Amino acid sequence: MTSPKENIRTDGPILANRAKKSAKRRGCLEFMSSLLLPLSLGVFTIVITFQQQSAAQQQRIEDRDAADLQRAEDRNASRLQREQNKKEAELLRKQEENLDKQRYENGRFDIYIKEMGGLLEKYGGSIKSSEVAATLARVKTLNIFRQLDSQKNIRIIRFLYEAKQLTDTPENRSLDLSTAKLLDIDFRDIAVDERELYQLSLRGIFLLNATFIGITMSNIDFSRIKFDTSNFSLAKIHDGNFSSAGFYNTSFASTSFSNTIFAETKFKNVNFSSTSFDTIEFSSVEFYNTSFASTSFSNAIFAETKFENVNFSFTTFDTIEFSGAKLENVYFPSNNIRDINFKRSTLVNVDFSFSVFYNPDFSFASLSNVNFSHAVLFNANFSYAIINDADFSFAKLHKPIFFLPELKKVNFASTIL
């Protein structure tokens, strides 16, 4: 058994060794602790530095983008300003041009009125009394029409009309303005109270986009006028002369005519719907693509007239002359027709279905592809007529006359004779 002293001697070196190792560990830990703080600071510093560099780079990118955007906006603003300045300059230039044009036109208008006034005064209000004066007035007027706008041309026509230079009377012929070309003339600005025009003569001129809406006109001479895109709707025309005129794309809707002449006139794309005619001459006229729907005729002459694609639906006829006329693709359905004469006429593809005829005369006429189905005919005369491919099915014929007609492919199914 070891004595306490020997144990003490043995434990001494061990304890000393342990103390040394403990001291070493503490020293290492202290050394590592002393290194950890600077290392942490260094890492932190590096991280912060990278973050600052990244932020600085991002800021530079944003600054560059903002600068690019600002430059683009500046360029756009500059471009818009230049365009605005250009527009304002162009507007100013046009305004100045318009002012110059107005001053020029006003000057020309004043000179014309002064010169024409001098001629009127010199020749006692009748320029036509002198052939030289009439020629001079015609040249001056045609020339001024070409220089002025429509509003001033309206004023010139009104001046001549009020000075009675466009009025035909036995004592005084109207001023010759033939070949004049006038655009956008509103004749309501010439009419008395914008409603009435009497004894106006404008023979042989050209009118484009003319307006006569609601005007009452009498004793007018519009012969040989060429009308294009004109409007006579709701007008009342008495004792008018439109012979040898031409109407294109024109409306006569709800117009009233009496004692009016349209001889040798041409109509194309014209609307006569809901119009009334009393004592009218349409002889030797040409109609193309024309509508007479819901119209009434009394004492009308269509002798030797040509019809193509014409609509007479729901129209009333009383004492009408179609002798020698040529009708192709014409529609008369559901009409009331009295004393109508188609003698020696040529009818191709004509529809009379559901119409009522009183004393119609088709003698010596040529009828091809004509439809009389469901029509009622009183005292119809088909003597010497050439009838080819006609349909009388379900028609009612009271006392018809078929003296020596030439019939081919005629359908009388369910017809009452």
PLY file of the C-alpha trace (Angstrom):
ply
format ascii 1.0
element vertex 417
property float x
property float y
property float z
element edge 416
property int vertex1
property int vertex2
end_header
0.00 0.00 0.00
1.27 3.43 -1.16
1.73 6.00 1.53
0.14 9.47 1.21
3.50 11.03 0.65
4.24 8.77 -2.26
0.85 9.55 -3.78
1.55 13.21 -3.49
4.91 12.73 -5.19
3.23 10.83 -8.01
0.31 13.25 -8.54
2.52 16.30 -8.60
4.00 15.85 -12.08
0.61 14.87 -13.46
-1.00 17.93 -12.12
1.79 20.04 -13.42
1.46 18.50 -16.86
-2.27 19.10 -16.81
-1.73 22.67 -15.81
0.66 23.17 -18.72
-1.81 21.68 -21.20
-4.60 23.78 -19.80
-2.45 26.84 -20.09
-1.67 25.94 -23.71
-5.32 25.52 -24.52
-6.15 28.80 -22.90
-3.37 30.39 -24.86
-4.61 28.89 -28.13
-8.12 29.96 -27.38
-6.96 33.42 -26.47
-4.89 33.55 -29.68
-7.79 32.33 -31.77
-10.08 34.77 -30.04
-7.65 37.52 -30.76
-7.63 36.50 -34.46
-11.42 35.99 -34.78
-12.36 39.61 -34.24
-10.02 41.02 -36.90
-11.05 38.20 -39.26
-14.72 38.97 -38.67
-14.07 42.63 -39.22
-12.19 41.82 -42.40
-14.98 39.60 -43.74
-17.57 42.20 -42.80
-15.48 44.88 -44.44
-15.20 42.79 -47.61
-18.95 42.13 -47.68
-19.74 45.77 -47.11
-17.26 46.73 -49.80
-18.87 44.35 -52.32
-22.32 45.62 -51.41
-21.18 49.20 -51.78
-19.57 48.42 -55.15
-22.73 46.61 -56.30
-24.90 49.48 -55.12
-22.59 51.96 -56.81
-22.72 49.94 -60.04
-26.53 49.72 -59.85
-26.69 53.45 -59.19
-24.46 54.09 -62.20
-26.75 51.91 -64.35
-29.82 53.70 -63.06
-28.16 57.07 -63.58
-27.19 56.08 -67.13
-30.72 54.81 -67.88
-32.20 57.97 -66.40
-29.82 60.05 -68.49
-30.75 58.06 -71.63
-34.45 58.46 -70.84
-34.00 62.16 -70.22
-32.12 62.56 -73.50
-34.88 60.61 -75.31
-37.54 62.76 -73.69
-35.59 65.88 -74.56
-35.23 64.72 -78.16
-38.96 63.83 -78.33
-39.94 67.13 -76.75
-37.67 68.90 -79.20
-39.18 66.97 -82.12
-42.72 67.68 -80.92
-41.86 71.33 -80.51
-40.41 71.47 -84.01
-43.53 69.76 -85.38
-45.76 72.13 -83.43
-43.79 75.08 -84.70
-44.04 73.71 -88.22
-47.80 73.22 -87.90
-48.25 76.69 -86.48
-46.12 78.12 -89.27
-48.11 76.14 -91.86
-51.40 77.26 -90.29
-50.22 80.84 -90.26
-49.10 80.53 -93.87
-52.49 79.11 -94.89
-54.31 81.82 -92.97
-52.23 84.43 -94.73
-52.89 82.73 -98.07
-56.62 82.63 -97.32
-56.57 86.28 -96.33
-54.69 87.13 -99.51
-57.15 85.03 -101.51
-60.11 86.68 -99.80
-58.69 90.13 -100.44
-58.03 89.21 -104.07
-61.50 87.70 -104.56
-63.19 90.61 -102.81
-61.29 92.97 -105.06
-62.21 91.03 -108.20
-65.85 90.82 -107.06
-66.05 94.57 -106.40
-64.48 95.35 -109.78
-66.94 92.99 -111.55
-69.97 94.54 -109.83
-68.73 98.03 -110.66
-68.11 97.18 -114.31
-71.42 95.37 -114.75
-73.19 98.24 -113.01
-71.62 100.58 -115.53
-72.87 98.44 -118.43
-76.37 98.30 -116.94
-76.43 102.04 -116.51
-75.08 102.65 -120.01
-77.63 100.41 -121.72
-80.66 101.30 -119.65
-80.74 98.07 -117.62
-80.68 95.81 -120.69
-77.19 94.59 -121.54
-78.67 92.28 -124.20
-79.83 95.30 -126.16
-76.25 95.62 -127.40
-74.55 92.60 -128.92
-71.13 93.96 -128.01
-72.17 94.68 -124.44
-73.79 91.25 -124.12
-70.62 89.54 -125.37
-68.47 91.60 -123.00
-70.76 90.80 -120.06
-70.68 87.09 -120.91
-66.87 87.00 -121.08
-66.51 88.95 -117.84
-69.00 86.70 -116.02
-67.52 83.39 -117.20
-64.06 84.65 -116.28
-65.10 85.77 -112.80
-66.84 82.43 -112.14
-63.49 80.68 -112.61
-61.74 83.00 -110.16
-64.17 83.07 -107.23
-65.47 80.52 -104.72
-69.02 79.19 -104.66
-70.31 81.74 -102.13
-69.25 84.70 -104.25
-70.53 83.02 -107.40
-73.91 82.71 -105.68
-73.77 86.46 -105.03
-72.97 87.10 -108.70
-75.91 84.99 -109.87
-78.17 86.77 -107.39
-76.89 90.16 -108.61
-77.60 89.25 -112.25
-80.99 87.73 -111.33
-82.09 90.78 -109.34
-80.86 93.01 -112.17
-83.17 90.97 -114.47
-80.28 89.83 -116.65
-81.16 86.16 -116.12
-84.85 86.59 -116.92
-86.39 85.70 -120.26
-89.18 88.01 -121.43
-90.43 88.87 -124.91
-88.78 92.25 -124.54
-85.49 91.10 -123.04
-83.54 87.87 -123.46
-81.40 86.58 -120.61
-77.64 86.85 -120.52
-75.96 83.83 -122.14
-73.90 81.97 -119.50
-73.69 78.65 -121.36
-70.58 76.50 -120.67
-70.19 78.02 -117.18
-69.21 75.41 -114.58
-70.57 76.07 -111.09
-69.96 73.99 -107.97
-71.83 73.89 -104.65
-74.47 76.45 -105.58
-77.39 76.60 -103.13
-80.23 78.27 -105.03
-82.06 78.92 -101.77
-79.57 81.75 -101.29
-80.77 83.23 -104.59
-84.51 82.64 -104.19
-86.81 85.24 -102.69
-87.13 84.42 -98.97
-85.17 81.26 -99.83
-88.43 79.85 -101.25
-89.33 81.27 -104.67
-87.61 81.56 -108.05
-89.45 83.03 -111.01
-88.37 83.46 -114.63
-84.80 82.28 -114.07
-82.88 81.25 -117.18
-79.55 79.42 -116.97
-79.40 77.53 -120.25
-76.45 75.31 -121.10
-74.43 75.52 -117.88
-72.89 72.76 -115.71
-74.06 72.40 -112.10
-72.32 70.08 -109.65
-73.77 69.57 -106.16
-76.52 72.14 -106.66
-79.35 72.48 -104.12
-82.99 73.40 -104.89
-84.60 71.82 -101.82
-88.08 73.14 -101.04
-88.01 75.95 -103.64
-91.09 76.91 -105.65
-90.00 77.60 -109.24
-92.06 78.80 -112.18
-91.30 79.88 -115.75
-87.74 78.64 -115.46
-85.48 77.67 -118.35
-82.90 75.06 -117.36
-82.61 73.56 -120.83
-79.29 71.95 -121.81
-78.03 72.12 -118.20
-75.95 69.19 -116.97
-76.84 68.40 -113.35
-74.61 66.10 -111.28
-75.30 65.23 -107.63
-78.10 67.77 -107.35
-81.09 67.85 -105.00
-84.60 69.07 -105.95
-86.39 67.30 -103.07
-89.68 68.89 -101.93
-89.53 71.48 -104.71
-92.55 72.71 -106.69
-91.88 73.32 -110.38
-94.42 74.92 -112.72
-93.91 75.78 -116.38
-90.34 74.55 -116.39
-88.16 73.76 -119.37
-85.52 71.04 -118.84
-85.30 69.95 -122.48
-81.99 68.45 -123.64
-80.71 68.52 -120.05
-78.81 65.76 -118.28
-79.40 64.54 -114.72
-76.91 62.28 -112.95
-77.13 61.12 -109.31
-79.98 63.54 -108.68
-82.93 63.46 -106.29
-86.45 64.73 -107.10
-88.00 62.94 -104.11
-91.41 64.36 -103.13
-91.23 67.03 -105.84
-94.28 68.39 -107.66
-94.20 69.11 -111.43
-96.80 70.72 -113.68
-96.62 71.90 -117.30
-92.96 70.95 -117.50
-90.89 69.79 -120.47
-88.11 67.19 -120.25
-87.88 66.40 -123.98
-84.64 64.74 -125.15
-83.26 64.68 -121.61
-81.07 61.98 -120.07
-81.54 60.59 -116.55
-79.09 58.24 -114.82
-79.28 57.19 -111.16
-82.19 59.54 -110.48
-84.81 59.31 -107.73
-88.38 60.48 -108.51
-90.01 58.57 -105.64
-93.21 60.06 -104.16
-93.28 62.71 -106.89
-96.36 64.02 -108.71
-96.48 64.89 -112.43
-99.28 66.79 -114.16
-99.03 67.55 -117.89
-95.44 66.51 -118.46
-93.47 65.80 -121.62
-90.77 63.11 -121.45
-90.62 62.38 -125.19
-87.34 61.03 -126.62
-85.88 60.78 -123.12
-83.42 58.18 -121.78
-83.90 56.71 -118.29
-81.25 54.49 -116.66
-81.48 53.18 -113.08
-84.34 55.50 -112.22
-87.02 55.14 -109.54
-90.61 56.43 -109.90
-91.85 54.42 -106.92
-95.08 55.71 -105.32
-95.39 58.42 -107.97
-98.52 59.77 -109.70
-98.76 60.72 -113.41
-101.50 62.62 -115.15
-101.30 63.55 -118.84
-97.70 62.47 -119.34
-95.97 61.75 -122.65
-93.17 59.18 -122.85
-93.25 58.77 -126.63
-90.10 57.30 -128.21
-88.50 57.13 -124.76
-85.96 54.53 -123.62
-86.17 52.85 -120.20
-83.57 50.55 -118.63
-83.79 49.34 -115.03
-86.68 51.64 -114.11
-89.03 51.14 -111.17
-92.69 52.29 -111.42
-93.95 50.22 -108.47
-97.05 51.48 -106.60
-97.49 54.28 -109.14
-100.72 55.78 -110.50
-101.07 56.55 -114.23
-103.86 58.51 -115.91
-103.75 59.27 -119.64
-100.17 58.27 -120.40
-98.44 57.99 -123.76
-95.72 55.33 -124.17
-96.07 54.92 -127.95
-92.85 53.88 -129.66
-91.05 53.55 -126.32
-88.45 50.91 -125.50
-88.68 49.35 -122.05
-86.20 46.83 -120.64
-86.13 45.60 -117.05
-88.99 47.88 -116.06
-91.30 47.21 -113.10
-94.98 48.26 -112.90
-96.27 45.95 -110.11
-99.38 46.85 -108.12
-100.20 49.96 -110.15
-103.44 51.66 -111.11
-103.16 52.49 -114.81
-105.78 54.36 -116.84
-105.74 55.11 -120.57
-102.13 54.13 -121.18
-100.83 53.75 -124.73
-98.00 51.29 -125.50
-98.73 51.24 -129.24
-95.70 50.16 -131.30
-93.59 49.96 -128.13
-90.98 47.31 -127.34
-91.22 45.71 -123.90
-88.55 43.27 -122.66
-88.60 41.80 -119.16
-91.41 44.05 -117.93
-93.48 43.28 -114.82
-97.18 44.33 -114.70
-98.19 41.80 -112.03
-101.08 42.73 -109.70
-101.72 45.97 -111.63
-105.12 47.22 -112.75
-105.43 48.54 -116.33
-108.24 50.56 -117.85
-108.22 50.82 -121.65
-104.55 49.92 -122.20
-103.39 49.82 -125.83
-100.65 47.31 -126.72
-101.47 47.17 -130.43
-98.50 46.61 -132.75
-96.29 46.33 -129.67
-93.58 43.72 -129.13
-93.75 42.02 -125.73
-91.06 39.59 -124.57
-90.87 38.05 -121.11
-93.71 40.22 -119.83
-95.56 39.39 -116.62
-99.33 40.10 -116.34
-99.97 37.53 -113.60
-102.81 38.48 -111.23
-103.34 41.68 -113.23
-106.77 43.03 -114.12
-107.20 44.46 -117.64
-110.34 46.24 -118.85
-110.71 46.69 -122.62
-107.10 45.82 -123.35
-106.08 45.97 -127.01
-103.38 43.51 -128.18
-104.18 43.74 -131.90
-101.23 42.86 -134.15
-99.01 42.58 -131.07
-96.08 40.16 -130.98
-96.22 38.42 -127.63
-93.39 36.04 -126.73
-92.95 34.36 -123.36
-95.70 36.23 -121.51
-97.45 35.22 -118.30
-101.21 35.96 -117.91
-101.74 33.38 -115.15
-104.55 34.27 -112.72
-105.14 37.49 -114.67
-108.62 38.88 -115.37
-109.26 40.25 -118.87
-112.56 42.02 -119.50
-113.43 42.46 -123.18
-109.86 42.10 -124.45
-109.04 42.51 -128.14
-106.59 39.97 -129.60
-106.99 40.72 -133.33
-104.28 38.91 -135.30
-101.64 38.89 -132.58
-98.59 36.65 -132.77
-98.51 34.53 -129.63
-95.62 32.30 -128.53
-95.08 30.71 -125.13
-97.98 32.58 -123.55
-99.32 31.29 -120.23
-103.08 31.73 -119.73
-103.31 29.29 -116.80
-106.23 30.18 -114.51
-106.87 33.33 -116.56
-110.39 34.73 -116.67
-111.35 35.99 -120.13
0 1
1 2
2 3
3 4
4 5
5 6
6 7
7 8
8 9
9 10
10 11
11 12
12 13
13 14
14 15
15 16
16 17
17 18
18 19
19 20
20 21
21 22
22 23
23 24
24 25
25 26
26 27
27 28
28 29
29 30
30 31
31 32
32 33
33 34
34 35
35 36
36 37
37 38
38 39
39 40
40 41
41 42
42 43
43 44
44 45
45 46
46 47
47 48
48 49
49 50
50 51
51 52
52 53
53 54
54 55
55 56
56 57
57 58
58 59
59 60
60 61
61 62
62 63
63 64
64 65
65 66
66 67
67 68
68 69
69 70
70 71
71 72
72 73
73 74
74 75
75 76
76 77
77 78
78 79
79 80
80 81
81 82
82 83
83 84
84 85
85 86
86 87
87 88
88 89
89 90
90 91
91 92
92 93
93 94
94 95
95 96
96 97
97 98
98 99
99 100
100 101
101 102
102 103
103 104
104 105
105 106
106 107
107 108
108 109
109 110
110 111
111 112
112 113
113 114
114 115
115 116
116 117
117 118
118 119
119 120
120 121
121 122
122 123
123 124
124 125
125 126
126 127
127 128
128 129
129 130
130 131
131 132
132 133
133 134
134 135
135 136
136 137
137 138
138 139
139 140
140 141
141 142
142 143
143 144
144 145
145 146
146 147
147 148
148 149
149 150
150 151
151 152
152 153
153 154
154 155
155 156
156 157
157 158
158 159
159 160
160 161
161 162
162 163
163 164
164 165
165 166
166 167
167 168
168 169
169 170
170 171
171 172
172 173
173 174
174 175
175 176
176 177
177 178
178 179
179 180
180 181
181 182
182 183
183 184
184 185
185 186
186 187
187 188
188 189
189 190
190 191
191 192
192 193
193 194
194 195
195 196
196 197
197 198
198 199
199 200
200 201
201 202
202 203
203 204
204 205
205 206
206 207
207 208
208 209
209 210
210 211
211 212
212 213
213 214
214 215
215 216
216 217
217 218
218 219
219 220
220 221
221 222
222 223
223 224
224 225
225 226
226 227
227 228
228 229
229 230
230 231
231 232
232 233
233 234
234 235
235 236
236 237
237 238
238 239
239 240
240 241
241 242
242 243
243 244
244 245
245 246
246 247
247 248
248 249
249 250
250 251
251 252
252 253
253 254
254 255
255 256
256 257
257 258
258 259
259 260
260 261
261 262
262 263
263 264
264 265
265 266
266 267
267 268
268 269
269 270
270 271
271 272
272 273
273 274
274 275
275 276
276 277
277 278
278 279
279 280
280 281
281 282
282 283
283 284
284 285
285 286
286 287
287 288
288 289
289 290
290 291
291 292
292 293
293 294
294 295
295 296
296 297
297 298
298 299
299 300
300 301
301 302
302 303
303 304
304 305
305 306
306 307
307 308
308 309
309 310
310 311
311 312
312 313
313 314
314 315
315 316
316 317
317 318
318 319
319 320
320 321
321 322
322 323
323 324
324 325
325 326
326 327
327 328
328 329
329 330
330 331
331 332
332 333
333 334
334 335
335 336
336 337
337 338
338 339
339 340
340 341
341 342
342 343
343 344
344 345
345 346
346 347
347 348
348 349
349 350
350 351
351 352
352 353
353 354
354 355
355 356
356 357
357 358
358 359
359 360
360 361
361 362
362 363
363 364
364 365
365 366
366 367
367 368
368 369
369 370
370 371
371 372
372 373
373 374
374 375
375 376
376 377
377 378
378 379
379 380
380 381
381 382
382 383
383 384
384 385
385 386
386 387
387 388
388 389
389 390
390 391
391 392
392 393
393 394
394 395
395 396
396 397
397 398
398 399
399 400
400 401
401 402
402 403
403 404
404 405
405 406
406 407
407 408
408 409
409 410
410 411
411 412
412 413
413 414
414 415
415 416
